[in-house]
Amino acid sequence: MLFDHCAECRRCCNTEQGQAPLEITLTASETKLLGQFCLDGDCQYLGSQGCTLGDKKPFSCSLYPLSYNPQSRTFSFDTECPLLDTYFEQLSAPDSEASLHLTQMTKKVKELEQKDPSFLQANYEIDLDYFELQQLPTKPLSRSVQK
């Protein structure tokens, strides 16, 4: 399974000693629930099997190792995540974990474009500062017709 080794790797859930803290971008509704938090070492919600927040896990954490650029409407991938090659390979199979992950993230991004576009911009700016990104070999999202 694609994401089975994430609890072991934990790259996305900690910052290394000497590395700048990583602000976790939260949507407006997540901010009401969680307040705010920043990774400086291990995430306070990191357990032995991964994230302890379950369904309350912030979207920016669920989105990782992807990043979404709201201007170009494209997704990129953190090149330091060990899943990069496998994720890219799996995108050619519609029922793969990578394709299903991207579909879920796309659905949530489209919702956030309507409800909380400032989150998308803030999250992307942090991602640009913190990660080395490689664009996914997918088409940009189409513009939704707004009523």
PyMOL commands that place a pseudoatom at each C-alpha (Angstrom):
pseudoatom trace, name=CA, resn=MET, resi=1, chain=A, elem=C, hetatm=0, pos=[0.000, 0.000, 0.000]
pseudoatom trace, name=CA, resn=LEU, resi=2, chain=A, elem=C, hetatm=0, pos=[1.259, 3.416, -0.985]
pseudoatom trace, name=CA, resn=PHE, resi=3, chain=A, elem=C, hetatm=0, pos=[0.884, 5.263, 2.319]
pseudoatom trace, name=CA, resn=ASP, resi=4, chain=A, elem=C, hetatm=0, pos=[1.628, 2.303, 4.645]
pseudoatom trace, name=CA, resn=HIS, resi=5, chain=A, elem=C, hetatm=0, pos=[5.164, 3.456, 5.417]
pseudoatom trace, name=CA, resn=CYS, resi=6, chain=A, elem=C, hetatm=0, pos=[4.246, 7.032, 6.282]
pseudoatom trace, name=CA, resn=ALA, resi=7, chain=A, elem=C, hetatm=0, pos=[4.036, 6.293, 10.010]
pseudoatom trace, name=CA, resn=GLU, resi=8, chain=A, elem=C, hetatm=0, pos=[7.621, 5.010, 9.819]
pseudoatom trace, name=CA, resn=CYS, resi=9, chain=A, elem=C, hetatm=0, pos=[9.055, 7.817, 7.660]
pseudoatom trace, name=CA, resn=ARG, resi=10, chain=A, elem=C, hetatm=0, pos=[7.332, 10.730, 9.441]
pseudoatom trace, name=CA, resn=ARG, resi=11, chain=A, elem=C, hetatm=0, pos=[9.049, 13.306, 7.225]
pseudoatom trace, name=CA, resn=CYS, resi=12, chain=A, elem=C, hetatm=0, pos=[5.829, 15.246, 6.936]
pseudoatom trace, name=CA, resn=CYS, resi=13, chain=A, elem=C, hetatm=0, pos=[5.155, 15.212, 10.694]
pseudoatom trace, name=CA, resn=ASN, resi=14, chain=A, elem=C, hetatm=0, pos=[8.353, 16.678, 12.083]
pseudoatom trace, name=CA, resn=THR, resi=15, chain=A, elem=C, hetatm=0, pos=[11.081, 19.174, 11.542]
pseudoatom trace, name=CA, resn=GLU, resi=16, chain=A, elem=C, hetatm=0, pos=[14.704, 18.253, 12.028]
pseudoatom trace, name=CA, resn=GLN, resi=17, chain=A, elem=C, hetatm=0, pos=[16.818, 19.925, 14.682]
pseudoatom trace, name=CA, resn=GLY, resi=18, chain=A, elem=C, hetatm=0, pos=[18.136, 23.213, 13.336]
pseudoatom trace, name=CA, resn=GLN, resi=19, chain=A, elem=C, hetatm=0, pos=[15.415, 23.387, 10.687]
pseudoatom trace, name=CA, resn=ALA, resi=20, chain=A, elem=C, hetatm=0, pos=[12.974, 26.286, 10.801]
pseudoatom trace, name=CA, resn=PRO, resi=21, chain=A, elem=C, hetatm=0, pos=[9.584, 25.479, 12.354]
pseudoatom trace, name=CA, resn=LEU, resi=22, chain=A, elem=C, hetatm=0, pos=[6.818, 24.657, 9.877]
pseudoatom trace, name=CA, resn=GLU, resi=23, chain=A, elem=C, hetatm=0, pos=[3.507, 26.453, 10.303]
pseudoatom trace, name=CA, resn=ILE, resi=24, chain=A, elem=C, hetatm=0, pos=[0.591, 24.133, 9.621]
pseudoatom trace, name=CA, resn=THR, resi=25, chain=A, elem=C, hetatm=0, pos=[-1.912, 26.057, 7.522]
pseudoatom trace, name=CA, resn=LEU, resi=26, chain=A, elem=C, hetatm=0, pos=[-5.461, 25.565, 8.729]
pseudoatom trace, name=CA, resn=THR, resi=27, chain=A, elem=C, hetatm=0, pos=[-8.767, 26.258, 7.019]
pseudoatom trace, name=CA, resn=ALA, resi=28, chain=A, elem=C, hetatm=0, pos=[-11.150, 28.639, 8.772]
pseudoatom trace, name=CA, resn=SER, resi=29, chain=A, elem=C, hetatm=0, pos=[-13.145, 25.734, 10.230]
pseudoatom trace, name=CA, resn=GLU, resi=30, chain=A, elem=C, hetatm=0, pos=[-9.964, 23.906, 11.338]
pseudoatom trace, name=CA, resn=THR, resi=31, chain=A, elem=C, hetatm=0, pos=[-8.732, 27.050, 13.064]
pseudoatom trace, name=CA, resn=LYS, resi=32, chain=A, elem=C, hetatm=0, pos=[-11.954, 27.149, 15.113]
pseudoatom trace, name=CA, resn=LEU, resi=33, chain=A, elem=C, hetatm=0, pos=[-11.407, 23.518, 16.119]
pseudoatom trace, name=CA, resn=LEU, resi=34, chain=A, elem=C, hetatm=0, pos=[-7.617, 23.364, 16.590]
pseudoatom trace, name=CA, resn=GLY, resi=35, chain=A, elem=C, hetatm=0, pos=[-6.528, 26.966, 17.073]
pseudoatom trace, name=CA, resn=GLN, resi=36, chain=A, elem=C, hetatm=0, pos=[-3.134, 26.982, 15.433]
pseudoatom trace, name=CA, resn=PHE, resi=37, chain=A, elem=C, hetatm=0, pos=[0.033, 24.977, 15.627]
pseudoatom trace, name=CA, resn=CYS, resi=38, chain=A, elem=C, hetatm=0, pos=[3.497, 24.863, 14.261]
pseudoatom trace, name=CA, resn=LEU, resi=39, chain=A, elem=C, hetatm=0, pos=[5.863, 21.927, 13.858]
pseudoatom trace, name=CA, resn=ASP, resi=40, chain=A, elem=C, hetatm=0, pos=[9.073, 22.407, 15.773]
pseudoatom trace, name=CA, resn=GLY, resi=41, chain=A, elem=C, hetatm=0, pos=[10.318, 18.849, 16.191]
pseudoatom trace, name=CA, resn=ASP, resi=42, chain=A, elem=C, hetatm=0, pos=[7.690, 16.094, 16.245]
pseudoatom trace, name=CA, resn=CYS, resi=43, chain=A, elem=C, hetatm=0, pos=[4.063, 17.050, 15.701]
pseudoatom trace, name=CA, resn=GLN, resi=44, chain=A, elem=C, hetatm=0, pos=[2.076, 16.988, 18.939]
pseudoatom trace, name=CA, resn=TYR, resi=45, chain=A, elem=C, hetatm=0, pos=[-0.503, 14.792, 17.174]
pseudoatom trace, name=CA, resn=LEU, resi=46, chain=A, elem=C, hetatm=0, pos=[1.995, 12.204, 15.903]
pseudoatom trace, name=CA, resn=GLY, resi=47, chain=A, elem=C, hetatm=0, pos=[1.448, 8.786, 17.425]
pseudoatom trace, name=CA, resn=SER, resi=48, chain=A, elem=C, hetatm=0, pos=[3.155, 5.452, 16.837]
pseudoatom trace, name=CA, resn=GLN, resi=49, chain=A, elem=C, hetatm=0, pos=[0.752, 4.647, 13.957]
pseudoatom trace, name=CA, resn=GLY, resi=50, chain=A, elem=C, hetatm=0, pos=[0.762, 8.158, 12.472]
pseudoatom trace, name=CA, resn=CYS, resi=51, chain=A, elem=C, hetatm=0, pos=[-1.646, 11.044, 13.038]
pseudoatom trace, name=CA, resn=THR, resi=52, chain=A, elem=C, hetatm=0, pos=[-3.877, 10.739, 16.094]
pseudoatom trace, name=CA, resn=LEU, resi=53, chain=A, elem=C, hetatm=0, pos=[-6.406, 13.307, 14.832]
pseudoatom trace, name=CA, resn=GLY, resi=54, chain=A, elem=C, hetatm=0, pos=[-8.222, 10.868, 12.537]
pseudoatom trace, name=CA, resn=ASP, resi=55, chain=A, elem=C, hetatm=0, pos=[-11.013, 12.675, 10.670]
pseudoatom trace, name=CA, resn=LYS, resi=56, chain=A, elem=C, hetatm=0, pos=[-9.976, 15.980, 12.279]
pseudoatom trace, name=CA, resn=LYS, resi=57, chain=A, elem=C, hetatm=0, pos=[-6.571, 15.894, 10.579]
pseudoatom trace, name=CA, resn=PRO, resi=58, chain=A, elem=C, hetatm=0, pos=[-5.924, 19.288, 8.920]
pseudoatom trace, name=CA, resn=PHE, resi=59, chain=A, elem=C, hetatm=0, pos=[-6.412, 19.374, 5.166]
pseudoatom trace, name=CA, resn=SER, resi=60, chain=A, elem=C, hetatm=0, pos=[-2.871, 20.663, 4.614]
pseudoatom trace, name=CA, resn=CYS, resi=61, chain=A, elem=C, hetatm=0, pos=[-1.616, 17.480, 6.304]
pseudoatom trace, name=CA, resn=SER, resi=62, chain=A, elem=C, hetatm=0, pos=[-3.947, 15.259, 4.260]
pseudoatom trace, name=CA, resn=LEU, resi=63, chain=A, elem=C, hetatm=0, pos=[-2.844, 17.040, 1.109]
pseudoatom trace, name=CA, resn=TYR, resi=64, chain=A, elem=C, hetatm=0, pos=[0.831, 16.268, 1.741]
pseudoatom trace, name=CA, resn=PRO, resi=65, chain=A, elem=C, hetatm=0, pos=[2.948, 15.193, -0.156]
pseudoatom trace, name=CA, resn=LEU, resi=66, chain=A, elem=C, hetatm=0, pos=[0.991, 17.309, -2.635]
pseudoatom trace, name=CA, resn=SER, resi=67, chain=A, elem=C, hetatm=0, pos=[0.865, 21.062, -2.843]
pseudoatom trace, name=CA, resn=TYR, resi=68, chain=A, elem=C, hetatm=0, pos=[-1.789, 23.034, -4.726]
pseudoatom trace, name=CA, resn=ASN, resi=69, chain=A, elem=C, hetatm=0, pos=[-1.032, 26.229, -6.671]
pseudoatom trace, name=CA, resn=PRO, resi=70, chain=A, elem=C, hetatm=0, pos=[-4.256, 28.284, -6.766]
pseudoatom trace, name=CA, resn=GLN, resi=71, chain=A, elem=C, hetatm=0, pos=[-2.970, 30.520, -9.599]
pseudoatom trace, name=CA, resn=SER, resi=72, chain=A, elem=C, hetatm=0, pos=[-2.089, 27.772, -12.084]
pseudoatom trace, name=CA, resn=ARG, resi=73, chain=A, elem=C, hetatm=0, pos=[-4.621, 25.362, -10.538]
pseudoatom trace, name=CA, resn=THR, resi=74, chain=A, elem=C, hetatm=0, pos=[-2.011, 22.594, -10.595]
pseudoatom trace, name=CA, resn=PHE, resi=75, chain=A, elem=C, hetatm=0, pos=[-0.690, 20.117, -8.067]
pseudoatom trace, name=CA, resn=SER, resi=76, chain=A, elem=C, hetatm=0, pos=[2.969, 19.543, -7.243]
pseudoatom trace, name=CA, resn=PHE, resi=77, chain=A, elem=C, hetatm=0, pos=[4.731, 16.925, -5.143]
pseudoatom trace, name=CA, resn=ASP, resi=78, chain=A, elem=C, hetatm=0, pos=[7.402, 17.352, -2.446]
pseudoatom trace, name=CA, resn=THR, resi=79, chain=A, elem=C, hetatm=0, pos=[10.482, 15.818, -4.065]
pseudoatom trace, name=CA, resn=GLU, resi=80, chain=A, elem=C, hetatm=0, pos=[11.911, 14.816, -0.687]
pseudoatom trace, name=CA, resn=CYS, resi=81, chain=A, elem=C, hetatm=0, pos=[8.993, 12.477, 0.032]
pseudoatom trace, name=CA, resn=PRO, resi=82, chain=A, elem=C, hetatm=0, pos=[10.155, 8.897, -0.625]
pseudoatom trace, name=CA, resn=LEU, resi=83, chain=A, elem=C, hetatm=0, pos=[6.822, 8.104, -2.320]
pseudoatom trace, name=CA, resn=LEU, resi=84, chain=A, elem=C, hetatm=0, pos=[7.460, 10.380, -5.314]
pseudoatom trace, name=CA, resn=ASP, resi=85, chain=A, elem=C, hetatm=0, pos=[8.327, 7.743, -7.937]
pseudoatom trace, name=CA, resn=THR, resi=86, chain=A, elem=C, hetatm=0, pos=[5.604, 5.335, -6.831]
pseudoatom trace, name=CA, resn=TYR, resi=87, chain=A, elem=C, hetatm=0, pos=[2.985, 8.098, -6.655]
pseudoatom trace, name=CA, resn=PHE, resi=88, chain=A, elem=C, hetatm=0, pos=[3.807, 9.303, -10.170]
pseudoatom trace, name=CA, resn=GLU, resi=89, chain=A, elem=C, hetatm=0, pos=[3.735, 5.728, -11.531]
pseudoatom trace, name=CA, resn=GLN, resi=90, chain=A, elem=C, hetatm=0, pos=[0.384, 5.030, -9.891]
pseudoatom trace, name=CA, resn=LEU, resi=91, chain=A, elem=C, hetatm=0, pos=[-1.277, 8.088, -11.433]
pseudoatom trace, name=CA, resn=SER, resi=92, chain=A, elem=C, hetatm=0, pos=[-1.655, 6.125, -14.673]
pseudoatom trace, name=CA, resn=ALA, resi=93, chain=A, elem=C, hetatm=0, pos=[-3.969, 3.630, -12.911]
pseudoatom trace, name=CA, resn=PRO, resi=94, chain=A, elem=C, hetatm=0, pos=[-7.365, 5.181, -12.080]
pseudoatom trace, name=CA, resn=ASP, resi=95, chain=A, elem=C, hetatm=0, pos=[-8.010, 2.853, -9.111]
pseudoatom trace, name=CA, resn=SER, resi=96, chain=A, elem=C, hetatm=0, pos=[-4.553, 3.237, -7.526]
pseudoatom trace, name=CA, resn=GLU, resi=97, chain=A, elem=C, hetatm=0, pos=[-4.040, 4.820, -4.121]
pseudoatom trace, name=CA, resn=ALA, resi=98, chain=A, elem=C, hetatm=0, pos=[-2.294, 7.790, -5.722]
pseudoatom trace, name=CA, resn=SER, resi=99, chain=A, elem=C, hetatm=0, pos=[-5.166, 8.407, -8.149]
pseudoatom trace, name=CA, resn=LEU, resi=100, chain=A, elem=C, hetatm=0, pos=[-7.731, 8.076, -5.368]
pseudoatom trace, name=CA, resn=HIS, resi=101, chain=A, elem=C, hetatm=0, pos=[-5.716, 10.438, -3.145]
pseudoatom trace, name=CA, resn=LEU, resi=102, chain=A, elem=C, hetatm=0, pos=[-5.478, 12.999, -5.938]
pseudoatom trace, name=CA, resn=THR, resi=103, chain=A, elem=C, hetatm=0, pos=[-9.226, 12.700, -6.617]
pseudoatom trace, name=CA, resn=GLN, resi=104, chain=A, elem=C, hetatm=0, pos=[-10.042, 13.292, -2.928]
pseudoatom trace, name=CA, resn=MET, resi=105, chain=A, elem=C, hetatm=0, pos=[-7.666, 16.257, -2.760]
pseudoatom trace, name=CA, resn=THR, resi=106, chain=A, elem=C, hetatm=0, pos=[-9.100, 17.737, -5.959]
pseudoatom trace, name=CA, resn=LYS, resi=107, chain=A, elem=C, hetatm=0, pos=[-12.626, 17.527, -4.568]
pseudoatom trace, name=CA, resn=LYS, resi=108, chain=A, elem=C, hetatm=0, pos=[-11.603, 19.276, -1.354]
pseudoatom trace, name=CA, resn=VAL, resi=109, chain=A, elem=C, hetatm=0, pos=[-9.599, 21.935, -3.232]
pseudoatom trace, name=CA, resn=LYS, resi=110, chain=A, elem=C, hetatm=0, pos=[-12.630, 22.765, -5.380]
pseudoatom trace, name=CA, resn=GLU, resi=111, chain=A, elem=C, hetatm=0, pos=[-14.710, 23.124, -2.222]
pseudoatom trace, name=CA, resn=LEU, resi=112, chain=A, elem=C, hetatm=0, pos=[-12.072, 25.379, -0.634]
pseudoatom trace, name=CA, resn=GLU, resi=113, chain=A, elem=C, hetatm=0, pos=[-11.883, 27.533, -3.765]
pseudoatom trace, name=CA, resn=GLN, resi=114, chain=A, elem=C, hetatm=0, pos=[-15.474, 28.502, -2.992]
pseudoatom trace, name=CA, resn=LYS, resi=115, chain=A, elem=C, hetatm=0, pos=[-15.420, 28.546, 0.823]
pseudoatom trace, name=CA, resn=ASP, resi=116, chain=A, elem=C, hetatm=0, pos=[-11.868, 29.448, 1.869]
pseudoatom trace, name=CA, resn=PRO, resi=117, chain=A, elem=C, hetatm=0, pos=[-9.638, 30.572, -1.021]
pseudoatom trace, name=CA, resn=SER, resi=118, chain=A, elem=C, hetatm=0, pos=[-7.308, 32.462, 1.324]
pseudoatom trace, name=CA, resn=PHE, resi=119, chain=A, elem=C, hetatm=0, pos=[-6.360, 29.114, 2.906]
pseudoatom trace, name=CA, resn=LEU, resi=120, chain=A, elem=C, hetatm=0, pos=[-5.253, 27.744, -0.473]
pseudoatom trace, name=CA, resn=GLN, resi=121, chain=A, elem=C, hetatm=0, pos=[-3.035, 30.756, -1.129]
pseudoatom trace, name=CA, resn=ALA, resi=122, chain=A, elem=C, hetatm=0, pos=[-1.521, 30.774, 2.364]
pseudoatom trace, name=CA, resn=ASN, resi=123, chain=A, elem=C, hetatm=0, pos=[-0.854, 27.035, 2.253]
pseudoatom trace, name=CA, resn=TYR, resi=124, chain=A, elem=C, hetatm=0, pos=[0.827, 27.281, -1.145]
pseudoatom trace, name=CA, resn=GLU, resi=125, chain=A, elem=C, hetatm=0, pos=[3.078, 30.127, -0.010]
pseudoatom trace, name=CA, resn=ILE, resi=126, chain=A, elem=C, hetatm=0, pos=[4.273, 28.061, 2.960]
pseudoatom trace, name=CA, resn=ASP, resi=127, chain=A, elem=C, hetatm=0, pos=[4.785, 25.015, 0.721]
pseudoatom trace, name=CA, resn=LEU, resi=128, chain=A, elem=C, hetatm=0, pos=[6.896, 27.094, -1.694]
pseudoatom trace, name=CA, resn=ASP, resi=129, chain=A, elem=C, hetatm=0, pos=[9.116, 28.261, 1.157]
pseudoatom trace, name=CA, resn=TYR, resi=130, chain=A, elem=C, hetatm=0, pos=[9.460, 24.880, 2.795]
pseudoatom trace, name=CA, resn=PHE, resi=131, chain=A, elem=C, hetatm=0, pos=[9.416, 22.149, 0.137]
pseudoatom trace, name=CA, resn=GLU, resi=132, chain=A, elem=C, hetatm=0, pos=[11.116, 21.393, -3.164]
pseudoatom trace, name=CA, resn=LEU, resi=133, chain=A, elem=C, hetatm=0, pos=[8.167, 20.898, -5.498]
pseudoatom trace, name=CA, resn=GLN, resi=134, chain=A, elem=C, hetatm=0, pos=[7.804, 18.999, -8.766]
pseudoatom trace, name=CA, resn=GLN, resi=135, chain=A, elem=C, hetatm=0, pos=[4.622, 19.493, -10.761]
pseudoatom trace, name=CA, resn=LEU, resi=136, chain=A, elem=C, hetatm=0, pos=[2.409, 16.445, -11.200]
pseudoatom trace, name=CA, resn=PRO, resi=137, chain=A, elem=C, hetatm=0, pos=[2.014, 15.172, -14.761]
pseudoatom trace, name=CA, resn=THR, resi=138, chain=A, elem=C, hetatm=0, pos=[-1.686, 16.062, -14.749]
pseudoatom trace, name=CA, resn=LYS, resi=139, chain=A, elem=C, hetatm=0, pos=[-3.773, 18.777, -16.347]
pseudoatom trace, name=CA, resn=PRO, resi=140, chain=A, elem=C, hetatm=0, pos=[-4.696, 21.912, -14.402]
pseudoatom trace, name=CA, resn=LEU, resi=141, chain=A, elem=C, hetatm=0, pos=[-8.122, 21.868, -12.781]
pseudoatom trace, name=CA, resn=SER, resi=142, chain=A, elem=C, hetatm=0, pos=[-10.844, 23.239, -14.996]
pseudoatom trace, name=CA, resn=ARG, resi=143, chain=A, elem=C, hetatm=0, pos=[-12.600, 26.378, -13.915]
pseudoatom trace, name=CA, resn=SER, resi=144, chain=A, elem=C, hetatm=0, pos=[-15.963, 25.695, -12.311]
pseudoatom trace, name=CA, resn=VAL, resi=145, chain=A, elem=C, hetatm=0, pos=[-18.982, 27.513, -13.608]
pseudoatom trace, name=CA, resn=GLN, resi=146, chain=A, elem=C, hetatm=0, pos=[-20.228, 29.594, -10.711]
pseudoatom trace, name=CA, resn=LYS, resi=147, chain=A, elem=C, hetatm=0, pos=[-23.892, 30.360, -10.305]
for i in range(1, 147): cmd.bond("trace and resi %d" % i, "trace and resi %d" % (i + 1))
show_as sticks, trace
zoom trace
